[in-house]
């Protein structure tokens, strides 16, 4: 009987390690409400040690993330793309993975003049199936 309990404990441990190793890796879907309507985006992440790489895709195309770091379930990364005035727009992200949900905070470093909406936004992404 004890051997059966040991085998069950090993299986449960290995299963939970596999689930936690998945962490941020993969595709995540999110949508923000804007004055122009919903703004849908997809994040795709890869993890290598403490390094995080990937892209954010939306109706305008795909943008690679930079400066990606991950520590347990917490991660940070940066998106930079051309702004409407020709200058670069840079957004810093902080995120926490909790199972199949990711809570994100995006903060504009340099919002374009007259940009609608807050300089900091909190939203949730769901793991894409």
C-alpha positions as CSV (number, residue, x, y, z in Angstrom):
1,X,0.0,0.0,0.0
2,X,2.8,2.4,0.8
3,X,4.4,1.9,-2.7
4,X,1.0,2.9,-4.2
5,X,1.0,6.2,-2.2
6,X,4.6,6.9,-3.2
7,X,3.9,6.4,-6.9
8,X,0.8,8.6,-6.6
9,X,2.8,11.3,-4.9
10,X,5.5,11.2,-7.6
11,X,2.9,11.4,-10.4
12,X,1.2,14.4,-8.7
13,X,4.6,16.2,-8.2
14,X,5.6,15.6,-11.9
15,X,2.3,16.8,-13.1
16,X,2.4,20.0,-11.1
17,X,6.0,20.7,-12.2
18,X,5.0,20.4,-15.9
19,X,2.1,22.8,-15.4
20,X,4.2,25.4,-13.6
21,X,7.0,25.1,-16.2
22,X,4.5,26.1,-18.8
23,X,4.2,29.5,-17.1
24,X,4.2,32.4,-19.6
25,X,5.2,30.3,-22.6
26,X,2.7,30.3,-25.4
27,X,-0.1,32.5,-26.8
28,X,-2.2,34.9,-24.7
29,X,-5.3,36.8,-25.9
30,X,-6.3,40.2,-24.5
31,X,-8.8,43.0,-25.4
32,X,-8.9,46.6,-24.2
33,X,-11.9,48.8,-24.5
34,X,-11.0,52.1,-26.2
35,X,-13.1,55.1,-27.4
36,X,-12.8,53.5,-30.9
37,X,-14.1,50.1,-29.7
38,X,-12.3,46.9,-28.6
39,X,-8.6,46.7,-29.3
40,X,-7.7,43.0,-29.5
41,X,-4.1,41.8,-29.2
42,X,-2.2,38.5,-28.9
43,X,1.0,38.0,-27.0
44,X,3.2,35.1,-27.8
45,X,6.0,34.4,-25.3
46,X,9.0,32.0,-25.1
47,X,11.0,31.6,-21.9
48,X,14.7,30.6,-21.7
49,X,15.9,30.7,-18.1
50,X,15.1,34.2,-16.9
51,X,14.9,35.6,-20.4
52,X,11.5,36.4,-22.0
53,X,11.2,36.8,-25.8
54,X,8.2,37.1,-28.1
55,X,5.8,39.3,-29.9
56,X,2.6,41.3,-29.5
57,X,0.3,41.1,-32.5
58,X,-2.8,43.2,-33.3
59,X,-4.7,44.6,-36.4
60,X,-1.6,46.7,-37.2
61,X,0.9,43.8,-37.3
62,X,3.4,42.2,-35.0
63,X,5.9,44.0,-32.7
64,X,8.7,42.1,-31.0
65,X,9.1,42.6,-27.3
66,X,12.5,43.7,-25.8
67,X,14.2,43.6,-22.4
68,X,12.0,40.7,-21.4
69,X,12.7,39.2,-18.0
70,X,10.9,36.5,-16.0
71,X,11.3,35.6,-12.3
72,X,8.8,32.8,-11.3
73,X,5.4,34.1,-12.3
74,X,6.4,37.7,-12.5
75,X,7.7,39.2,-15.8
76,X,8.6,42.5,-17.4
77,X,9.0,43.5,-21.0
78,X,9.0,46.5,-23.3
79,X,7.2,47.3,-26.6
80,X,8.4,50.1,-28.9
81,X,6.8,51.2,-32.2
82,X,6.4,54.3,-34.3
83,X,4.0,56.9,-32.8
84,X,1.5,59.0,-34.8
85,X,3.9,62.0,-34.7
86,X,6.8,60.0,-36.1
87,X,8.5,59.5,-32.8
88,X,8.8,56.2,-31.0
89,X,6.2,55.1,-28.5
90,X,7.5,52.9,-25.7
91,X,5.3,50.9,-23.4
92,X,6.7,49.1,-20.3
93,X,4.8,46.0,-19.1
94,X,4.7,44.3,-15.8
95,X,2.8,41.0,-15.6
96,X,2.0,38.1,-13.3
97,X,0.9,34.7,-14.6
98,X,-1.7,32.9,-12.5
99,X,-2.6,29.6,-14.3
100,X,-4.4,30.4,-17.5
101,X,-4.7,34.2,-16.7
102,X,-2.1,36.9,-16.9
103,X,-2.6,40.2,-15.2
104,X,-0.8,43.0,-17.0
105,X,0.0,46.7,-16.3
106,X,1.1,48.7,-19.3
107,X,2.8,52.1,-18.7
108,X,3.6,54.6,-21.5
109,X,7.0,56.1,-21.1
110,X,6.3,58.9,-23.6
111,X,2.6,59.1,-24.6
112,X,2.0,61.1,-27.8
113,X,0.6,64.6,-27.2
114,X,-3.2,64.5,-27.1
115,X,-3.3,60.7,-26.8
116,X,-6.7,59.4,-25.6
117,X,-6.8,57.1,-22.6
118,X,-4.7,56.7,-19.4
119,X,-0.9,56.5,-19.4
120,X,-1.2,53.4,-17.3
121,X,-3.7,50.5,-18.0
122,X,-4.4,47.3,-16.2
123,X,-5.9,44.4,-18.1
124,X,-6.0,40.6,-18.2
125,X,-5.0,38.2,-20.9
126,X,-6.2,34.6,-21.2
127,X,-4.1,31.7,-22.4
128,X,-5.1,30.9,-26.0
129,X,-6.4,27.3,-26.4
